[in-house]
Amino acid sequence: LALSVGKDGYLKLWNLISGKLAHRIKLRQDISHVSWSPDGKSYVIASDADAKVYDAKGDLISILNPGSKIRCLCYIPDNISEAKSEALIAFGCDDGIVKIFDIMKTTMVMQLSGHKRRIRGIGMCGMSGSDLKAVIVSGSSDGEVRIWDPKTGKLLGHRDGLGRITGLAPGKYVNGGKSVDGLKKKNKKKRKKQKMDEIKSKSENGDASSSKKKRVRIAEQFIKEEPKSSQSKTRRRRKKKSWN
């Protein structure tokens, strides 16, 4: 199943197998964002600075207010954060702050500050080769991407100058390392190895070309010397004829 919202004011439920509309609900406000929970037991819809969480039956669970216009949102899976809650939602807001809320308690449990502009994309990204199960990835409209530890709220790394960001879709895995700095070191070693391989390849090619040049010189020398030997043979033949 999939949920969608539009300017027509309807929340629509789609059957992805048949591609047909299964159900629709008329909303009393314009909705900008909608998202299923990872377990499919609830969904959230956001409008301006308010977000409402419903269960799968359509019953209201809670109302959350980050205090700034919501630009993006994502659920945080169970057992990812240290907060004692089974249901958390992260909001990327107009004020440049990522705000994490406990759905049941309707309270903010963590703020991630650092972006200078509004946050336009946010998501969870799984980790491989790390003690972390996943990280929070957020991107702001000035092109900055930040990676956060969902347990402590600590900044793990950031990247600037990626161009204007209007949305963000993190991949499933980040390969190895506990931080972006670790990934940079790994990439640096890889580039160094590639450079050494290139130098080795060039030197081998240089040796091959030098040996080829050597063979050419020997062949040229042989060609030059060959006429002399042939001339000496013709002279010996003439001498024999004269003796006869």
N, C-alpha and C positions, 0 to 999 in steps of 0.2 A: 504494500500500500504506500501511497505518497500523498502528501498534503501540499496544497498551493493556495496562495492568496493573491488577489489582484485589486485593481482600482474599481472593479465592479462591486466591491464590498462583500464578496462571498469567500468563505473558507470551503475549499473543495477537497474531497477525498477520492483518490483515483485507484482503480485496480490496474496494477502494472502488467498483469498477465494478459488481460483483455484490452487494456488501453482505454477503458470506458470509465465514465464518471460514476462512482458508487454512491456518493452522498454529498450534499452541500448545505452549508449553514449561512444564513444572512447575518452579517456582523453589523454592529451599530457604530463602528468606527473604522477608519482607514488603517489597515495593517501593513506594516513594512517588512516583517520577518516572521518566519515560522520554521519550527524544527522539531523532529521526533527525538525522543530520548533514545539512547543506545539500546535499551531493553524493550522499546516499543510500548511501554506502559503509560507513557504520558507525552504530551507535546506542549510547546510554548509558542505563543504568538506575541509580537511586540508592536507597539504603536507609540511613536514619540518617546517619552521617558518612562512608559509603563510596559510591563510584561505580565501576561496572565498564563498560568500553567493549568492544563486540564488533563484529566486521566483519559484513558482510551475510550471510555464511554461518553465523554463530553462533559463530565462534571468538573466544576472549578475546584482546583486544589489550593491555589494561592495567587496573590497579586504581589509583584515585585516592582520596586521603584528605585532605580539607580541614581536618580537625581540629575541626570543629563540625558540628552537625546541618544537613544540606542541606535548605533550604526551597524552592529553585527552581534552575533551571539553564538554560543555553542554549549552543549552539555559536557560536563566533566565526568568520565566514567567512574564507576565504583572503585574504591580502593586505590585511587590515584592520589587524592589529596589527604593530608593529615587531619583535615577537619572531620569531626565525628558526625558525618552525614552520609546518607546513601544517595542523595540527589543534590548536585550542585550545578549551577549555570554560570558561565562567564559572559559578561557583557562588554563589548567594545563601545566606548561612548564618545560623544562629541567633545568632551573635555580632555581627551587623550589618555584616559585612565581605564585599565581593565578592572572591572568590578565583579567579584565572585560572590554569589548568593547561595544561601541554604534555602532550598525550595520550601521545605516544611516549616522552618522557623521564620521564613521571610526576612532574614537578617543577612547583612553583608559580612562575610567571614574573612575577606582578603581584598586588598587593593594593590594593583601592580602599576606603579607610576614610572614614567620615563619618556613616553612619547610626547613630542612637542606639538603635534597636530592631531586632528580627529582620527580615531581608529576605524579603518574601513574593512578590515578582515581579521577574523580570529578562528582558530581551530586547534584540535588536539592532534599531535603527531607522535606515533609510536616510536620507541627507541629499540635498537638492537645493539648488543655489545655494551650495554650500560646498566648501572644499578637502577636507573629510572625506567619505569614502565612506559611513561609518555611525557611529553612536554607540551606547554601551551605556546603556540606561535601566533603573534599578532603583527599586523602591518598597518602603518598610518599613511595618510594621504601624501606626506612628503617623501615617501619611498623608503622609509625605515622599517626593517623587520626585526623584531625582538623575540628571543626564545627564553621562556620562563620555566622555573622549577615549580610545578603545581603543589608540591608539598610545603615548600618554604617561601615561595614567592620571590626567590632570588633570581636575578638576571643571569642567565647562562651565556648569553652572547647576543650580538646584534650586527646588522649589516646596513649601511647607508647607501644612498644613491642608486636605488633600483628603479627609479622612475616613479611616476605617479601611480599609486595603488588604489584601485577601485573595488577590489575583492581579493580574497585569499582562499586557496584550497590546498592545505598542507598534504604532503604525501603520507603514505602509510608508515614508512620507516625512515629514520635517520641512521645512517650506518656508523656505528662505533663512536667512542668518545663520550665523555660526560658533558662536554661543552663545545661551543663553536671554536674556541681557541685550540682545543684538542684536535678538532677536525682540520684546522688550518695547519697545525704541525704535521699531521699525517699527510696532507696534500703537499706540503713543502718537501717532505722526504720523497714523496712520489715523483715530484718534478725534478728533484736532484738526481734520482735514479734514472729518469728518462734522459736527462742531460748527459749523464755519464755513459749511458748506452749509445747516445748519438755520437759522442766523442770517440768511443770505441769502434763504432761502425765506420766512422770517417777514417780512423787510422788504419783499419783493416782494408778499406777501399783504397787508401793511399798506398799501402804495401802491395796490393794487387796491381795497381796501376804502375808502380815503380818496377815490379817484376816484369810486367808486360812491356814496358819501355826497354828494359834490359834485353828481353828476347828480340825485340824489334831491332835494337842496335846490333846484336849478334848476327841477325839475318842480313842486315844491310852490309855488315862487314864481310860476310860470306859471299854475298852477291858481288861485292867489289873485288874480292880476291879471286873469284872464279874465272874471270877473263884471263888473268895472268897465268893461271895453271893451264888453261886451254891453249894460250899462246905458246907456252913452253913445250906442250905436247906436239903442236904443229911444227915447231923448230926441230924437235928430235926426229920427227918423221922425214923432214927435208934432208937432214944430215944423213940418215940411213939410205935414202934414195941416191944421194950424191956418192956415197961409198960404193954402192952397187954399180 
